[in-house]
């Protein structure tokens, strides 16, 4: 009841009632993280190439 003033009790409550996550959020659900990393590397390389051309 006193969660606003009793911070340690609130933290203990949260930790006692924490459940393990069985689901991960994905911004791009149809792409793997490796594909996203590869696309970001390609984008960075293209940006660098365009900067050098100017």
NORKAWO-V638901 format. One record per residue. N is the residue number from 1. RES is the residue in three letters. SS is DSSP state (helix for helix, strand for strand, loop for the rest). OMEGA is omega in whole degrees, 0 to 359 (999 if undefined). BURIAL is + if it has 9 or more other C-alpha atoms within 8 Angstrom, else -. Layout:
n | res | ss | omega | burial
N | RES | SS | OMEGA | BURIAL
N | RES | SS | OMEGA | BURIAL
This chain:
n | res | ss | omega | burial
1 | UNK | loop | 182 | -
2 | UNK | loop | 185 | -
3 | UNK | loop | 180 | -
4 | UNK | loop | 183 | -
5 | UNK | loop | 183 | -
6 | UNK | loop | 184 | -
7 | UNK | helix | 180 | -
8 | UNK | helix | 179 | -
9 | UNK | helix | 178 | -
10 | UNK | helix | 178 | +
11 | UNK | helix | 179 | -
12 | UNK | helix | 178 | -
13 | UNK | helix | 180 | -
14 | UNK | helix | 181 | -
15 | UNK | helix | 179 | -
16 | UNK | helix | 184 | -
17 | UNK | loop | 180 | -
18 | UNK | loop | 178 | -
19 | UNK | loop | 177 | -
20 | UNK | loop | 181 | -
21 | UNK | loop | 177 | -
22 | UNK | loop | 185 | -
23 | UNK | loop | 176 | -
24 | UNK | loop | 179 | -
25 | UNK | loop | 176 | -
26 | UNK | loop | 179 | -
27 | UNK | loop | 180 | -
28 | UNK | loop | 190 | -
29 | UNK | loop | 184 | -
30 | UNK | loop | 181 | -
31 | UNK | loop | 177 | -
32 | UNK | loop | 179 | -
33 | UNK | helix | 178 | -
34 | UNK | helix | 178 | -
35 | UNK | helix | 179 | -
36 | UNK | helix | 178 | +
37 | UNK | helix | 179 | -
38 | UNK | helix | 179 | -
39 | UNK | helix | 179 | -
40 | UNK | helix | 177 | -
41 | UNK | helix | 178 | -
42 | UNK | helix | 179 | -
43 | UNK | helix | 180 | -
44 | UNK | helix | 180 | -
45 | UNK | helix | 178 | -
46 | UNK | helix | 178 | -
47 | UNK | helix | 180 | -
48 | UNK | helix | 180 | -
49 | UNK | helix | 179 | -
50 | UNK | helix | 178 | -
51 | UNK | helix | 180 | -
52 | UNK | helix | 180 | -
53 | UNK | helix | 183 | -
54 | UNK | loop | 999 | -
